[in-house]
Amino acid sequence: MEQQQNIFLKKTFVAITGASKGLGRCIALQFAAKFPVNTVFVLMARNEQALENVKSEITSKTPNVTVLVQQYDQGSVGKDYFKDIFNEILSGNNLSENDFEQFMIVHNCATATDGSKRSLELCDSVEVRSNFDINLTGMILLNTSFFQTFSDSKKSRVVVNMSSISGSAPMTCLHLYCAGKAARDMYMRVLAAEEPSIRILTFAPGVVDTDMLKGVERGCTDDAMVAMLKQFREGGKVTLPEIPISKLVEILEANTFENAVFTESDTLF
Ligand SMILES: NC(=O)c1ccc[n+]([C@@H]2O[C@H](COP(=O)([O-])OP(=O)(O)OC[C@H]3O[C@@H](n4cnc5c(N)ncnc54)[C@H](OP(=O)(O)O)[C@@H]3O)[C@@H](O)[C@H]2O)c1
């Protein structure tokens, strides 16, 4: 295999979705300490104030990086919503594709499911569609938009797909979330087959103490799932975001992962 270079060495345009809190905030903070100072970060989520807070945290620790904030809703899959998002970020900030040696998108944004419902209770098309809009359709459309803007295949292009064991192991109550994660992982495998020059890391962070996990713990009404989540907490399997994200950084530094192959921070089962 061709020797790959540490991904953090190049001047990069980095978009991170779901960067307002949880794992995404942690990715933004850790990546900002690793990339060269002339890298540009775009933090993306719905809550603009929370994104500004993450931006302040980054710039207080690493004052020379450029951090931009982009409010968006990944569930807004109406016509053309995503089409020019990155072109407009470039033109609005006097930037051009030529300013960068590498382009990276971290698909971290996701939402869980209403854990009080079982699979056979899913009868509301709006509810089903809206979960897939955020977790799947919006991610695909944003990804397409990113690579339409950053189309130079001679430069390094990197995708981090935040995955989960839920994409391969059935989790009761998490039907739509599990199905969405499985579909995303397969989409990334197809992308890897079509575009071998794009480095794609499909990374599962384990069980992490974030608002998403707390929401699932609060909302899940399935006894087996409640027991499993309790076992994770009591057995010390629930980590702070810093732990899997340090592992993610190590994997990107080593840059020996296989494109779109499921990679876990730590084995859960
Ligand atoms: N926590 C875990 O145990 C765990 C385990 C395996 C995989 N993961 C994966 O890791 C990633 C991050 O999860 P997390 O635990 O950090 O979740 P989280 O704390 O709930 O954060 C989710 C992020 O996504 C953003 N988001 C949600 N809906 C959005 C929308 N419609 N449009 C744009 N942004 C939206 C949220 O920001 P706004 O609310 O500001 O929009 C937030 O920044 C997800 O892909 C998740 O599936 C997590």
The ligand as an SDF file (V2000), in Angstrom:
LIG
                    3D

 48 52  0  0  0  0  0  0  0  0999 V2000
  -23.1490    9.2800   22.3240 N   0  0  0  0  0  0  0  0  0  0  0  0
  -22.9740    8.0360   21.9610 C   0  0  0  0  0  0  0  0  0  0  0  0
  -22.9510    7.1140   22.8140 O   0  0  0  0  0  0  0  0  0  0  0  0
  -22.7540    7.6720   20.5210 C   0  0  0  0  0  0  0  0  0  0  0  0
  -22.4890    6.3280   20.2240 C   0  0  0  0  0  0  0  0  0  0  0  0
  -22.2720    5.9650   18.9050 C   0  0  0  0  0  0  0  0  0  0  0  0
  -22.3140    6.9220   17.9010 C   0  0  0  0  0  0  0  0  0  0  0  0
  -22.5820    8.2270   18.2270 N   0  0  0  0  0  0  0  0  0  0  0  0
  -22.6400    9.1760   17.1060 C   0  0  0  0  0  0  0  0  0  0  0  0
  -21.7860   10.2920   17.3700 O   0  0  0  0  0  0  0  0  0  0  0  0
  -22.3360   11.4610   16.7570 C   0  0  0  0  0  0  0  0  0  0  0  0
  -22.4620   12.5750   17.7840 C   0  0  0  0  0  0  0  0  0  0  0  0
  -23.3460   12.1530   18.8020 O   0  0  0  0  0  0  0  0  0  0  0  0
  -23.4670   12.8590   20.2220 P   0  0  0  0  0  0  0  0  0  0  0  0
  -23.6610   11.7710   21.2010 O   0  0  0  0  0  0  0  0  0  0  0  0
  -22.3820   13.8620   20.3910 O   0  0  0  0  0  0  0  0  0  0  0  0
  -24.8690   13.5910   20.0380 O   0  0  0  0  0  0  0  0  0  0  0  0
  -25.4520   14.9560   20.6320 P   0  0  0  0  0  0  0  0  0  0  0  0
  -24.7680   15.3250   21.8880 O   0  0  0  0  0  0  0  0  0  0  0  0
  -26.9330   14.7960   20.6390 O   0  0  0  0  0  0  0  0  0  0  0  0
  -25.0360   16.0090   19.5040 O   0  0  0  0  0  0  0  0  0  0  0  0
  -25.6340   15.9400   18.2270 C   0  0  0  0  0  0  0  0  0  0  0  0
  -25.1460   17.0900   17.3790 C   0  0  0  0  0  0  0  0  0  0  0  0
  -25.8830   17.0750   16.1560 O   0  0  0  0  0  0  0  0  0  0  0  0
  -26.5210   18.3370   15.9680 C   0  0  0  0  0  0  0  0  0  0  0  0
  -27.8090   18.1600   15.3060 N   0  0  0  0  0  0  0  0  0  0  0  0
  -28.8490   17.3860   15.7100 C   0  0  0  0  0  0  0  0  0  0  0  0
  -29.8840   17.5160   14.8480 N   0  0  0  0  0  0  0  0  0  0  0  0
  -29.4610   18.3740   13.8810 C   0  0  0  0  0  0  0  0  0  0  0  0
  -30.0600   18.9010   12.7190 C   0  0  0  0  0  0  0  0  0  0  0  0
  -31.3300   18.6160   12.3810 N   0  0  0  0  0  0  0  0  0  0  0  0
  -29.3400   19.7410   11.9280 N   0  0  0  0  0  0  0  0  0  0  0  0
  -28.0700   20.0750   12.2370 C   0  0  0  0  0  0  0  0  0  0  0  0
  -27.4460   19.6180   13.3600 N   0  0  0  0  0  0  0  0  0  0  0  0
  -28.1460   18.7920   14.1510 C   0  0  0  0  0  0  0  0  0  0  0  0
  -26.6830   18.9240   17.3830 C   0  0  0  0  0  0  0  0  0  0  0  0
  -26.6700   20.3350   17.3650 O   0  0  0  0  0  0  0  0  0  0  0  0
  -27.9520   21.3060   17.3630 P   0  0  0  0  0  0  0  0  0  0  0  0
  -28.9160   20.7500   18.3390 O   0  0  0  0  0  0  0  0  0  0  0  0
  -27.3370   22.6200   17.7400 O   0  0  0  0  0  0  0  0  0  0  0  0
  -28.4390   21.3030   15.9550 O   0  0  0  0  0  0  0  0  0  0  0  0
  -25.3840   18.4490   18.0330 C   0  0  0  0  0  0  0  0  0  0  0  0
  -24.3290   19.3240   17.7310 O   0  0  0  0  0  0  0  0  0  0  0  0
  -23.6540   11.0210   16.1350 C   0  0  0  0  0  0  0  0  0  0  0  0
  -23.4630   10.7100   14.7740 O   0  0  0  0  0  0  0  0  0  0  0  0
  -24.0120    9.7730   16.9050 C   0  0  0  0  0  0  0  0  0  0  0  0
  -24.8520    8.9150   16.1690 O   0  0  0  0  0  0  0  0  0  0  0  0
  -22.8140    8.6100   19.5000 C   0  0  0  0  0  0  0  0  0  0  0  0
  1  2  1  0
  2  3  2  0
  2  4  1  0
  4  5  1  0
  4 48  2  0
  5  6  2  0
  6  7  1  0
  7  8  2  0
  8  9  1  0
  8 48  1  0
  9 10  1  0
  9 46  1  0
 10 11  1  0
 11 12  1  0
 11 44  1  0
 12 13  1  0
 13 14  1  0
 14 15  2  0
 14 16  1  0
 14 17  1  0
 17 18  1  0
 18 19  2  0
 18 20  1  0
 18 21  1  0
 21 22  1  0
 22 23  1  0
 23 24  1  0
 23 42  1  0
 24 25  1  0
 25 26  1  0
 25 36  1  0
 26 27  1  0
 26 35  1  0
 27 28  2  0
 28 29  1  0
 29 30  1  0
 29 35  2  0
 30 31  1  0
 30 32  2  0
 32 33  1  0
 33 34  2  0
 34 35  1  0
 36 37  1  0
 36 42  1  0
 37 38  1  0
 38 39  2  0
 38 40  1  0
 38 41  1  0
 42 43  1  0
 44 45  1  0
 44 46  1  0
 46 47  1  0
M  CHG  2   8   1  16  -1
M  END
$$$$
